[in-house]
Amino acid sequence: MTLALAASALILLFTLGYVALCAANPFAACRKCRGFGFLVKTTRRGKAKRGRDCRRCKGHGARIRIGRHLWNLWRRTYSAGTR
């Protein structure tokens, strides 16, 4: 019984931590361009060079977190239903 209680407390702690993270910082770095907003290419000499804009984040370098996206969907549905 103690192990189940500890596991529940740990899951609750992680969930509350992720909720706090989504509230404090709703955007994270894009996974494809790693937050640069463009793809990094190298020349034949090995020097880093700016490539074209990232298609996934459209050059912004940020993506919305999954938890924040779900929260926005829920709030939009709730406010549309109470109008």
C-alpha positions as CSV (number, residue, x, y, z in Angstrom):
1,M,0.0,0.0,0.0
2,T,2.8,2.4,0.7
3,L,4.4,1.8,-2.7
4,A,1.1,2.7,-4.4
5,L,0.7,5.9,-2.3
6,A,4.3,6.9,-3.1
7,A,3.7,6.3,-6.9
8,S,0.5,8.3,-6.8
9,A,2.3,11.2,-5.0
10,L,5.1,11.1,-7.5
11,I,2.7,11.2,-10.5
12,L,0.9,14.1,-8.9
13,L,4.1,15.9,-8.3
14,F,5.2,15.5,-11.9
15,T,1.8,16.6,-13.2
16,L,1.7,19.7,-11.1
17,G,5.3,20.5,-12.1
18,Y,4.4,20.2,-15.8
19,V,1.3,22.4,-15.3
20,A,3.5,25.0,-13.7
21,L,6.0,24.8,-16.5
22,C,3.2,25.2,-19.2
23,A,1.8,28.2,-17.3
24,A,5.2,29.9,-16.8
25,N,6.7,29.1,-20.2
26,P,4.2,27.9,-22.8
27,F,6.6,27.8,-25.7
28,A,9.6,25.5,-26.1
29,A,12.4,25.4,-28.7
30,C,11.5,23.8,-32.0
31,R,12.7,20.2,-32.2
32,K,13.7,20.3,-35.8
33,C,15.8,23.5,-35.8
34,R,16.6,23.5,-32.1
35,G,15.3,27.0,-31.6
36,F,17.3,28.7,-34.3
37,G,14.4,29.3,-36.7
38,F,16.5,28.0,-39.6
39,L,18.3,24.9,-40.6
40,V,22.1,25.1,-40.1
41,K,24.0,23.9,-43.1
42,T,27.8,23.5,-43.5
43,T,29.8,24.6,-46.5
44,R,32.3,22.3,-48.2
45,R,35.0,23.7,-45.9
46,G,33.0,22.8,-42.8
47,K,32.0,26.3,-41.9
48,A,28.4,26.7,-40.4
49,K,26.1,28.6,-42.7
50,R,22.5,29.7,-42.3
51,G,20.1,27.6,-44.3
52,R,16.5,28.3,-45.2
53,D,13.7,29.0,-42.6
54,C,12.4,26.0,-40.7
55,R,9.2,24.7,-42.1
56,R,7.9,23.3,-38.8
57,C,8.1,26.5,-36.8
58,K,8.0,28.9,-39.8
59,G,11.2,30.6,-38.8
60,H,10.1,31.5,-35.2
61,G,12.2,28.9,-33.5
62,A,9.4,28.1,-30.9
63,R,6.7,25.6,-30.6
64,I,3.8,25.4,-28.2
65,R,3.9,22.8,-25.5
66,I,1.4,19.9,-25.7
67,G,0.0,20.7,-22.3
68,R,-0.5,24.3,-23.2
69,H,-2.1,23.3,-26.5
70,L,-4.6,21.1,-24.7
71,W,-5.3,23.9,-22.2
72,N,-6.0,26.3,-25.0
73,L,-8.4,23.8,-26.7
74,W,-10.3,23.3,-23.4
75,R,-10.6,27.0,-22.8
76,R,-11.8,27.7,-26.3
77,T,-14.4,24.9,-26.1
78,Y,-15.6,26.0,-22.6
79,S,-15.9,29.6,-23.6
80,A,-17.8,28.7,-26.8
81,G,-20.2,26.6,-24.9
82,T,-21.0,29.2,-22.3
83,R,-21.8,32.0,-24.8
